[in-house]
Amino acid sequence: GVLGAGQMGAGIAQVAATVGYQVLLADVSLDRANVGKAGIEKQLTRGVTKGRLTELDKSEILGRLTPVGSLSELRSADFVVEAATEREVRAFEQMDLDGCARFGRSNPPPPKAARRRARPPARAESPQG
């Protein structure tokens, strides 16, 4: 999950969804989270226009993004990246995430076990090797 759907949080969410993660994009309200997803859609549309992505790629990436308006909805995430204002960070620090690994500017780097757990789903190898 990503806490903060502004420019930085939306960018992190877009990259994570592009490489195969299911991403919860959280902000202080569902409206703000939806604005973040709309910004991602705009960036992906630009990628399609420039020939960097197909419409199918865009659709699949957007399908992996779920805007949420409640911090409690992040509890189901395997890990959470903090990309939020200090006010949002204070709320985040008060959450009980039940052992969820969280990474951000106010947290130390993740331990090796969390980094291993945070890898995207395995992809099938190409038949060519």
N, C-alpha and C positions, 0 to 999 in steps of 0.2 A: 504494500500500500504506500501511497504518497500523501503526506500531510502538507497541504498547501497547494492550491490549484492556480497560483499565479504563474508568471513567466517561467521561473525556475522549476517549480513543482510540475507544471504541465510538460516542460521539456524532459524532465526525468521520467515522468509517466509515459510520454511518447516513446522514448528510447526503450524503456522496459517492455512496453507492449509490442514494439517492433521486433524485439528479439524473442518474443514468445511468452512473456509473463502475463497472467491475468492480473490486472491492476485496479485497486480501489483508489479512486482519486477523491480525497476528503478535503473539505474546507469548512468554514464556520457556518455555511448554509448550503443547501442543495443547489440553490440558484448560482452561487459562486463556483461550486464544483462543475456545474453544467457549462458555465462560461469558460472554465478551463478546458473542458472537453471540446467545446466549440472552437477554441483557439487551436487545439490540436488538429481538429478536422480541417481548419483553414490551411494549416501547414501541410497536411497530407494532400489536400487538393492541389496546392502549389506543386508538390512533388509529382503528382499525376500529370499536371499540365506540362511540366518540364521533362516528362518521360522517365523519371527516376523510380516511379511506382506504377503499378497497375491499379485499376479500380478495385480489383479483387484484393490486392494487398491492403489498400486503404480500408476496405470493408472489414477485413480480418483484424487489422490493428484496432479499429474503432470498436469492434466486437469484444476485444479483450479489455476495454476501458469501462469501468463502472463508476460514475460519479456518486458520491455519498455525502450527505449533509450532516452526519453525526460522527463524532470521533469514536463513539462506541462501536460503530460498524467496522472499524479497523481491527477489532479483536480477532477477527477470522483470518487476518493476514499472517503469512509466515514471517514477514519482516516489514518494517515501516521506515521509509526515508522521510526525514524531517526537512521540509523546504517551506518554512512558514515564518510569519512575523513573531516577534518576541511574545506578544499577547497569546498567539496561538500556541507557541512553544510552552508557555506556562500551563495552559490547559492540557497539552500533550503530556507534560511531565507528571500531572496529577492522575493520568489514566493508569489503570491496572490492565496491562496488556497480556497477562497470563503467560509470561515467558517468551513473548514475541520479541525477536531481535529488532532493535531499532537503531538507525544510523542517521547522523546529522551533525550539524556544526557544534551542538552542545553535548555530544556524546563521544566517548573514545572510539577508536577504530574497532570494527567488529572482530571477535576472536576467530581463529581459523575455522572452528566448527560452524560458526554462523555463515562465514563466507562459502563454505562447502554447501551448506543447506540452501543458500540463496541462488544457486545456479538455475538457469532456465531449463525447461524440459529438454530431454535428449532429442536430437533430431535424427531421423533415419539417414544412414550413409547413402551417398549416391551409388548407383550400380557401377559407375566408372572407377570407384576406388575410394 
